[in-house]
């Protein structure tokens, strides 16, 4: 029962969110914007969940059997996810174009590589700041889940950008407006400099002042590190981008009305 509970947590907190990120990123690369439309979010979400749940549960079941290595289980899960994605695309297409399999496979592999790159960048930062190795962390499922939050936060920011970009009323270049508007540009500079100072000071407190030594629980240490290194900057950046996107939309709406 303990292993079943751990498998369920892994599926909900790690595997399923990772697969959702892969599917949405692949759909964005393929230009299937109708499947990312917020006006049909209920139907689109149900469709995506139908194809990510089976491979998410499958990999946990294969890990439970312990017959094949984890890498093979992961590969099998990706293959099932790819086949279900093909099924979804065919179901939502009136035309079965011949290059569907190759195009989907190419962008799906690209999405996997991006997900791997995110983990390669984020996880070592967490390991370094808490002074733990992967071997020490992997023995505790709760530490693994907390550690994975760093990658999931970055994934969520990317997905937020995709949905804001796709569902914007006007096809606008936000960076163009930022760099050509003095107020927006100054706000961006303040944001960047403020985040750099915050991160440098926090890392200094941990590495030089041994901040984590006053926190007895490794879970609290991990949550603190994840919060300051990924969660807080991501929330600030997301709010900034959302506000700029809203302001630019209002500006374009007023221009169109005039």
C-alpha positions as CSV (number, residue, x, y, z in Angstrom):
1,X,0.0,0.0,0.0
2,X,2.9,2.3,0.7
3,X,4.3,1.7,-2.8
4,X,0.9,2.3,-4.3
5,X,0.6,5.6,-2.5
6,X,4.1,6.6,-3.6
7,X,3.3,5.6,-7.2
8,X,0.1,7.7,-7.1
9,X,2.0,10.7,-5.8
10,X,4.7,10.3,-8.5
11,X,2.0,10.0,-11.2
12,X,0.2,13.1,-10.0
13,X,3.1,15.3,-9.1
14,X,5.8,14.3,-11.6
15,X,4.8,12.1,-14.5
16,X,1.5,13.5,-15.5
17,X,2.6,17.2,-15.4
18,X,5.7,16.3,-17.4
19,X,3.6,14.6,-20.0
20,X,1.1,17.5,-20.2
21,X,4.1,19.8,-20.8
22,X,5.4,17.5,-23.6
23,X,2.0,17.3,-25.3
24,X,1.2,21.0,-25.2
25,X,4.7,22.0,-26.4
26,X,4.5,19.5,-29.2
27,X,1.1,20.9,-30.2
28,X,2.5,24.4,-30.2
29,X,5.4,23.4,-32.4
30,X,3.1,21.8,-34.8
31,X,0.9,24.9,-35.0
32,X,-2.2,23.1,-33.7
33,X,-3.5,26.2,-32.1
34,X,-7.1,25.1,-32.1
35,X,-6.2,22.5,-29.5
36,X,-4.7,25.3,-27.2
37,X,-7.8,27.5,-27.4
38,X,-9.0,28.7,-24.0
39,X,-12.6,29.0,-25.4
40,X,-12.6,25.2,-25.7
41,X,-10.4,24.6,-22.7
42,X,-12.7,22.0,-21.2
43,X,-12.8,19.8,-24.3
44,X,-9.1,20.3,-25.0
45,X,-8.1,19.5,-21.4
46,X,-10.2,16.3,-21.4
47,X,-8.6,15.3,-24.7
48,X,-5.1,15.9,-23.4
49,X,-5.8,14.1,-20.1
50,X,-7.0,11.1,-22.0
51,X,-3.7,10.6,-23.7
52,X,-1.4,11.5,-20.8
53,X,-2.9,9.4,-18.1
54,X,-2.3,5.9,-19.6
55,X,1.4,6.4,-20.1
56,X,1.7,8.1,-16.7
57,X,0.1,5.1,-15.0
58,X,2.0,2.6,-17.2
59,X,5.5,3.8,-16.2
60,X,4.6,3.5,-12.5
61,X,3.2,0.0,-13.1
62,X,6.4,-1.0,-15.0
63,X,8.5,0.4,-12.2
64,X,6.5,-1.5,-9.7
65,X,7.1,-4.8,-11.6
66,X,10.9,-4.0,-11.7
67,X,11.4,-6.3,-14.7
68,X,13.0,-3.8,-17.0
69,X,15.3,-0.8,-16.2
70,X,13.8,2.6,-15.5
71,X,15.2,3.9,-18.8
72,X,13.3,1.2,-20.8
73,X,10.2,1.9,-18.8
74,X,10.5,5.6,-19.7
75,X,11.0,4.8,-23.4
76,X,7.9,2.6,-23.4
77,X,5.9,5.3,-21.8
78,X,7.1,7.9,-24.4
79,X,6.2,5.5,-27.2
80,X,2.7,5.0,-25.8
81,X,2.3,8.8,-25.4
82,X,3.5,9.4,-29.0
83,X,1.0,6.9,-30.4
84,X,-1.9,8.4,-28.4
85,X,-0.9,11.8,-29.6
86,X,-1.1,10.6,-33.2
87,X,-4.6,9.3,-32.4
88,X,-5.6,12.6,-30.9
89,X,-4.3,14.6,-33.9
90,X,-6.1,12.3,-36.4
91,X,-9.3,12.6,-34.4
92,X,-9.2,16.4,-34.5
93,X,-8.1,16.6,-38.2
94,X,-10.3,16.5,-41.2
95,X,-7.3,15.7,-43.4
96,X,-4.9,12.8,-42.7
97,X,-1.8,14.3,-44.2
98,X,1.0,11.8,-45.0
99,X,3.8,13.5,-43.0
100,X,1.8,13.5,-39.8
101,X,3.9,10.7,-38.2
102,X,7.2,12.2,-39.1
103,X,6.3,15.8,-38.1
104,X,4.7,14.7,-34.8
105,X,7.7,12.5,-34.0
106,X,10.2,15.3,-34.8
107,X,8.5,17.9,-32.6
108,X,7.7,15.3,-29.9
109,X,11.5,14.5,-29.6
110,X,12.3,18.2,-29.6
111,X,9.9,18.7,-26.7
112,X,11.5,15.8,-24.8
113,X,14.9,17.3,-25.3
114,X,13.7,20.7,-24.0
115,X,12.2,19.0,-20.9
116,X,15.5,17.2,-20.3
117,X,17.4,20.4,-20.8
118,X,15.2,22.1,-18.2
119,X,15.9,19.3,-15.7
120,X,19.7,19.4,-16.4
121,X,19.7,23.1,-15.6
122,X,17.4,23.2,-12.6
123,X,18.2,20.1,-10.6
124,X,21.9,20.6,-10.1
125,X,21.1,24.1,-8.7
126,X,18.9,22.5,-6.1
127,X,21.4,19.7,-5.3
128,X,24.2,22.3,-4.9
129,X,22.3,24.6,-2.6
130,X,21.0,21.9,-0.3
131,X,24.4,20.1,-0.4
132,X,22.8,16.8,-1.4
133,X,23.4,14.3,-4.2
134,X,20.8,12.6,-6.4
135,X,21.6,9.3,-4.7
136,X,20.8,10.8,-1.3
137,X,17.5,12.4,-2.5
138,X,16.1,9.5,-4.6
139,X,15.6,7.4,-1.4
140,X,12.8,9.7,-0.3
141,X,9.8,10.2,-2.5
142,X,8.9,13.4,-0.9
143,X,12.3,14.9,-1.6
144,X,12.0,13.8,-5.2
145,X,8.7,15.5,-5.5
146,X,9.9,18.8,-3.9
147,X,13.0,18.6,-6.2
148,X,10.9,18.2,-9.3
149,X,9.0,21.3,-8.4
150,X,11.8,23.4,-9.8
151,X,11.4,21.9,-13.3
152,X,7.6,22.0,-13.1
153,X,7.7,25.7,-12.2
154,X,9.8,26.4,-15.3
155,X,7.4,24.2,-17.4
156,X,4.4,26.2,-16.0
157,X,5.9,29.5,-17.0
158,X,6.6,28.3,-20.5
159,X,3.0,27.0,-20.8
160,X,1.6,30.3,-19.4
161,X,3.6,32.1,-22.2
162,X,2.2,29.7,-24.8
163,X,-1.4,30.2,-23.8
164,X,-1.1,34.0,-23.4
165,X,0.5,34.2,-26.8
166,X,-2.0,31.9,-28.5
167,X,-5.1,33.5,-26.9
168,X,-4.1,37.1,-27.2
169,X,-6.7,39.2,-29.0
170,X,-4.0,40.7,-31.1
171,X,-0.9,39.1,-32.6
172,X,1.6,41.4,-31.0
173,X,5.3,41.3,-30.3
174,X,5.6,42.1,-26.6
175,X,9.4,42.6,-26.7
176,X,9.0,45.1,-29.5
177,X,6.7,47.2,-27.2
178,X,9.0,46.8,-24.2
179,X,12.1,48.0,-26.0
180,X,10.4,50.8,-27.7
181,X,8.5,52.1,-24.7
182,X,10.5,54.0,-22.1
183,X,8.2,53.1,-19.2
184,X,8.1,49.4,-20.1
185,X,11.8,49.2,-20.7
186,X,12.6,50.9,-17.3
187,X,10.2,48.5,-15.6
188,X,12.0,45.5,-17.3
189,X,15.4,46.8,-16.2
190,X,14.2,47.3,-12.6
191,X,12.8,43.8,-12.6
192,X,15.9,42.1,-14.0
193,X,18.3,44.0,-11.7
194,X,16.0,43.3,-8.7
195,X,15.8,39.6,-9.4
196,X,19.6,39.4,-9.9
197,X,20.2,41.1,-6.5
198,X,17.6,38.8,-4.8
199,X,19.1,35.6,-6.2
200,X,22.8,36.6,-5.6
201,X,22.0,37.6,-2.0
202,X,20.0,34.4,-1.3
203,X,22.8,32.2,-2.8
204,X,25.3,34.1,-0.6
205,X,23.2,33.4,2.5
206,X,23.2,29.7,1.7
207,X,26.8,29.1,0.5
208,X,28.7,31.7,2.6
209,X,26.5,32.3,5.6
210,X,25.2,28.7,5.9
211,X,21.6,29.8,6.1
212,X,20.1,26.3,5.9
213,X,21.9,25.2,9.0
214,X,19.3,26.9,11.2
215,X,16.5,24.9,9.5
216,X,16.5,21.4,10.9
217,X,14.2,19.8,8.3
218,X,15.5,18.8,4.9
219,X,12.0,19.2,3.5
220,X,11.8,22.8,4.7
221,X,15.3,23.5,3.4
222,X,14.3,22.1,0.0
223,X,11.1,24.1,-0.1
224,X,13.0,27.3,0.8
225,X,15.5,26.8,-1.9
226,X,12.9,26.0,-4.6
227,X,10.8,29.0,-3.5
228,X,13.6,31.6,-3.7
229,X,15.4,30.2,-6.7
230,X,12.4,29.3,-9.0
231,X,9.0,30.0,-7.5
232,X,9.3,33.6,-6.5
233,X,11.2,34.8,-9.7
234,X,8.7,32.8,-11.9
235,X,5.7,34.4,-10.2
236,X,7.2,37.9,-10.5
237,X,8.1,37.4,-14.2
238,X,4.7,35.9,-15.0
239,X,2.9,38.8,-13.3
240,X,5.1,41.3,-15.2
241,X,4.5,39.7,-18.5
242,X,0.8,39.3,-17.9
243,X,0.5,43.0,-17.0
244,X,2.5,44.2,-20.0
245,X,0.5,41.9,-22.3
246,X,-2.7,43.4,-20.9
247,X,-1.5,47.0,-21.3
248,X,-0.4,46.3,-24.9
249,X,-3.7,44.7,-25.7
250,X,-5.6,47.8,-24.3
251,X,-3.3,50.1,-26.3
252,X,-4.0,48.1,-29.5
253,X,-7.7,48.0,-28.8
254,X,-7.9,51.8,-28.4
255,X,-5.9,52.3,-31.6
256,X,-8.3,50.0,-33.5
257,X,-11.4,51.8,-32.0
258,X,-9.9,55.2,-33.0
